[in-house]
Every structure is written in C-alpha cells, then in structure tokens.
Amino acid sequence: GIHGHPEGTTAGTRAMLQAAEAAILGIPAREYAASHPELAVALAKWGDA
C-alpha cells in the first residue's frame, strides 16, 4: 500500500495516482510503469494482481 512502498509514503502516493491514471487511460499497469518509476517499484514488490 501507500505506506509500505519501498521508497516511502510520498512514492507510494505517486504510485497509487499513477495506477489510477493508467486505469483511466486504459493502459496496462506494467506498460504505464515503464515511464513511471514509483509505479514500477510498487509492481515489483506487490505485482499487478
């Protein structure tokens, strides 16, 4: 979650917002993460289930 992000709460918040943006835009999370490092770190830790 937001507070458990390896790079801290701020990065966790960014990752959550990036995931929401990807969903709104209809872009797969893994694809969106290629240009959004906070999301990439979150997906590496928790996956994209």
N, C-alpha and C positions, 0 to 999 in steps of 0.2 A: 503494500500500500504506500500511500504518500509518505508516511513517517519512516517506513522501512527501506526506502530507496537507498542503495549503497552510497550515493553522493549527497544524502541529506534531504531534509524536508522540502527545501526550495526546488531541488531537482525532481523530487517526487511529484510536486505540484505541476511542474512543467511537463513531466511525462504524462500525467493524467490529462492535462489540457491537450497535449499532442495526440494522445489516443482518441480523445473526443473529436478533435479536428479531423483525424483520419476517418473516423466513422461517419462524420457529417459529409465529408467529401467522397465517401465510398471507396477509399484507398485502403488496401490491406495494411494492417499494422506493421508487419515486417517490411513492407515496401516503404512506408512512410518513415520508419525508423532509420532507413539508410541516410536520411538527411536531418535527422532529429536525434542527437546523441543521448539525451536523457531518456527518451523512449527506448532506444536501443539497449541501454543498460538495464532498464526495467524488464524488457522482454528476455534479456539474457538471464536475469535472476528468476523470474516467475513464469516465463513462457507466454504464449499468446492464446491460452485457452479461453 
